[in-house]
Amino acid sequence: MAIITISRGSDSQGKEIAENVAHRLGFGCISREILLDASEIFNVPELKLERAIHDAPSLLDRFSSGKERYIAYVQTALLKLLREDNIVYHGLAGHFFVQRVPHALKVRITADMGDRVRLEMARRAISEKEARRLLREDDEQRQRWSLWLHGIDTSDPMLYDLVLHLKHLSVEDAADIICHTAQLDRFQATEPSRQIIRDLALAAEVRAELMEMIPSLDVSSESGNVHIHGKANTFDPAKLALDLRKRAAGVRGVKNVDVVLEPVNIFNG
C-alpha cells in the first residue's frame, strides 16, 4: 500500500483528517511519536526537539551544528517508521523526507483563516484578536522553520500531490478524497520504491551516526552500499576517512562504505 504524509497549519483539522484516513484504510497514524523515537535513539531531551519545531532557528543555533543534528535525528526516526508502509504521518516535515519515494502520497490541508480562528477560540477559550495573532505567528514560524532547515516553503503547492482546501469540504469529504487517491495504482508500493525508502533511511541513520565526527556530510545509499562525501578540516584526511568508514560500517544494513573527503585549507593565508 502507500505512505501518506499530511501537512497542515494549526487548527486546519489535519490531525482529524489523518486519523480518519488511517482508520478507514487500516493504517498506522503517527505524529509526535517521531520526537519520542529521536529522543530515545540519540539521547536528546524530547523537550529540546519539540521546542525546536516552534523556536527555530534561534533555539537550534544554541546547539553545536544544531541544524544538521536536528535534521539528521528527526529524519532518521521518521524514515525508520515509514519503511513499514501503510502509515499516515501528519505534522513535522514528513513530505520533505519522502520527495523521492514514488508510493508516498503527499497531502497539504488548508483552511480559511476565519474558520481556523473560530476553532482556535473554542480550543483555547480566547478572544478572536488573540486567536488570530497566535495563528499568524504560528504560520510565520512554520514558514521560517521550513525555509531555514530545508530551503523550502512548506506552503508551496508544488511540494504536494494533493492540496485540499476545507472551505467546502468536511473532514469526512477530505478523508474520502485522500483514501481514494491513496488506492490508485500510482501510489502502491513496489519493491523498487521500497528500496528507495530503505536506502533513504539507511543513509539518514549513517549520517546521524557520523554527526559528532563531521556535522556536514552528504550520505547516500544504494542497496546498502553507502557513499559518504564531505570536506575534511584536518591534517590527516586519510585517517579521518578510515574512521568514518569504520563507524559507518557498524550501522546495521550497511554492506560497503565509500568515503570521499575534499581537503579544506585550514590556513587563512
C-alpha positions in Angstrom: 0.0 0.0 0.0 1.0 3.6 0.4 2.7 6.1 2.7 0.6 9.2 3.3 2.1 12.4 4.7 -0.3 15.2 5.7 1.0 18.7 6.1 -1.2 21.4 7.7 -1.2 24.6 9.7 -2.5 25.0 13.2 -6.3 24.4 13.5 -6.6 23.2 9.9 -8.1 19.9 11.1 -5.2 18.0 9.6 -4.9 15.8 12.7 -8.6 14.8 12.5 -8.3 14.1 8.8 -5.2 12.0 9.3 -6.8 9.9 12.0 -9.9 9.5 9.8 -7.9 8.3 6.8 -5.8 5.9 8.9 -8.9 4.4 10.5 -10.6 3.8 7.1 -7.5 2.3 5.5 -6.4 0.3 8.5 -3.1 2.2 8.5 -1.0 3.3 11.4 -1.2 7.0 12.3 1.9 8.8 13.7 3.0 12.3 14.5 4.6 13.2 17.8 5.9 9.7 18.2 8.9 10.5 16.0 10.1 13.0 18.6 10.0 10.3 21.2 11.9 7.9 18.9 14.5 10.5 18.1 14.9 11.4 21.7 15.4 7.8 22.7 17.7 6.8 19.8 20.0 9.8 20.1 19.7 10.6 23.8 18.4 14.1 23.1 15.8 15.6 25.5 12.4 15.4 23.9 11.6 18.9 25.1 14.5 20.3 23.0 13.3 18.6 19.9 9.7 19.7 20.5 10.6 23.3 21.2 12.8 23.4 18.1 9.8 23.0 16.0 8.4 26.2 17.3 11.5 28.2 18.2 13.7 27.6 15.2 16.1 28.9 14.1 17.1 30.6 17.4 16.9 27.5 19.6 18.9 25.3 17.2 21.6 27.9 16.9 22.4 27.3 20.5 23.5 23.7 19.7 26.8 22.9 18.1 25.8 22.2 14.4 22.2 22.3 15.6 20.6 22.5 12.2 22.4 19.4 10.9 21.9 17.4 14.0 18.2 18.2 14.3 17.5 17.2 10.7 19.5 14.0 11.0 17.9 12.9 14.2 14.3 13.5 13.1 14.8 12.3 9.6 16.3 9.0 10.9 13.5 8.4 13.3 10.8 9.2 10.8 12.2 7.2 7.9 12.6 4.1 10.1 8.9 4.2 10.8 7.9 4.9 7.2 9.8 1.8 5.9 6.9 -0.3 7.0 4.3 1.2 4.6 0.6 1.6 5.4 1.3 4.7 7.5 -0.4 8.1 7.7 2.0 10.7 9.1 0.8 14.2 10.0 3.0 17.1 11.1 6.7 17.7 11.2 8.2 17.9 7.7 7.3 14.4 6.6 6.9 15.5 3.0 10.4 16.9 2.9 12.0 13.5 3.5 10.0 11.4 1.0 10.1 13.6 -2.1 11.8 10.8 -4.0 9.6 7.9 -2.8 7.1 7.0 -5.5 4.5 5.4 -3.2 4.4 8.4 -0.8 1.2 10.4 -1.2 2.0 14.0 -0.1 -1.1 16.0 1.0 -1.5 19.6 2.1 -4.5 20.7 4.0 -5.5 24.4 4.0 -8.4 26.2 5.6 -9.7 29.8 5.7 -8.3 32.0 8.4 -11.8 32.7 9.7 -12.6 29.1 10.3 -9.2 28.5 11.9 -9.7 31.5 14.2 -13.1 30.1 15.4 -11.5 26.7 16.1 -8.6 28.3 18.0 -11.0 30.5 20.0 -13.0 27.4 21.1 -10.0 25.3 21.8 -8.2 27.9 23.9 -11.2 29.9 25.2 -9.5 33.1 24.0 -10.7 36.2 22.1 -10.8 36.5 18.3 -8.0 39.0 18.3 -5.7 36.8 20.4 -6.6 33.7 18.3 -5.8 35.5 15.0 -2.5 36.7 16.4 -1.4 33.3 17.6 -2.3 31.7 14.3 -0.4 34.3 12.3 2.6 33.9 14.5 2.5 30.1 14.2 2.1 30.3 10.4 5.1 32.6 10.1 7.2 30.5 12.4 6.4 27.3 10.4 7.4 29.1 7.2 10.7 30.3 8.7 11.4 26.9 10.1 11.0 25.1 6.8 12.9 27.7 4.9 15.8 27.7 7.3 16.0 23.9 7.7 15.2 22.8 4.2 15.3 25.9 2.0 11.6 25.1 1.0 8.4 26.9 1.8 6.1 24.3 3.3 3.1 26.2 1.9 4.4 25.7 -1.7 1.7 23.6 -3.5 4.4 22.1 -5.8 5.7 20.0 -2.9 2.4 18.0 -2.8 0.5 15.5 -4.9 -2.8 16.7 -3.4 -3.9 20.1 -1.9 -7.3 20.2 -0.2 -8.9 23.4 0.9 -11.6 22.8 3.5 -13.8 25.8 2.7 -16.5 23.5 1.2 -15.1 20.1 2.3 -15.8 18.4 5.6 -13.2 16.2 7.4 -15.1 13.2 6.0 -15.0 14.6 2.5 -11.3 15.3 2.7 -10.7 11.8 4.0 -12.7 10.3 1.2 -10.6 12.0 -1.4 -7.3 11.0 0.2 -8.4 7.4 0.7 -9.4 7.2 -3.0 -6.2 8.7 -4.2 -4.0 6.5 -1.9 -5.5 3.4 -3.5 -4.6 4.4 -7.1 -2.0 2.2 -8.7 0.4 5.2 -8.8 0.8 5.1 -5.0 1.1 1.4 -4.5 4.4 0.3 -3.1 6.7 -1.8 -5.3 9.9 -3.5 -4.4 12.0 -0.7 -6.2 10.0 2.0 -4.4 10.5 0.2 -1.0 14.2 0.0 -1.8 14.3 3.8 -2.2 12.9 4.4 1.2 15.2 1.7 2.8 18.1 3.5 1.2 17.0 6.9 2.4 16.5 5.5 5.9 19.9 3.9 6.0 21.7 7.0 4.7 19.9 9.1 7.3 21.0 6.7 10.1 24.6 6.6 8.9 24.7 10.4 8.7 23.3 10.7 12.2 25.9 8.2 13.5 28.7 10.4 12.0 27.4 13.8 13.2 29.9 14.0 16.0 32.8 13.5 13.7 31.8 15.8 10.8 28.5 17.7 11.1 28.1 18.4 7.4 28.2 15.3 5.3 26.4 14.1 2.2 25.4 10.5 2.6 23.6 8.3 0.2 22.9 4.6 -0.1 22.3 2.2 -3.0 21.0 -1.2 -1.8 23.2 -1.0 1.3 26.3 0.4 -0.5 26.9 3.7 1.3 28.6 6.7 -0.2 29.9 9.5 2.0 31.1 12.8 0.7 32.4 15.8 2.8 35.1 18.3 3.5 38.0 17.5 5.8 39.3 20.2 8.0 42.2 18.1 9.3 45.9 17.4 8.7 45.2 13.7 8.2 42.1 13.2 6.0 43.1 9.6 5.3 42.8 8.7 8.9 39.5 10.6 9.2 38.2 8.8 6.1 39.2 5.4 7.7 37.5 6.3 11.0 34.3 7.4 9.1 34.3 4.2 7.1 34.7 2.0 10.3 31.9 3.8 12.1 29.5 3.7 9.2 30.2 0.0 8.6 28.9 -0.6 12.1 25.4 0.5 11.2 23.1 -2.4 10.6 22.3 -2.9 6.9 25.5 -1.3 5.6 27.3 -3.6 3.1 30.1 -1.4 1.8 31.3 2.1 2.5 32.9 4.6 0.1 34.3 7.8 1.6 35.4 10.8 -0.4 36.8 13.8 1.6 37.8 17.0 0.0 40.7 18.9 1.7 39.9 22.2 3.3 42.7 24.8 3.6 42.9 25.3 7.4 45.1 28.3 6.9 43.5 31.6 6.0 46.5 33.0 4.3 
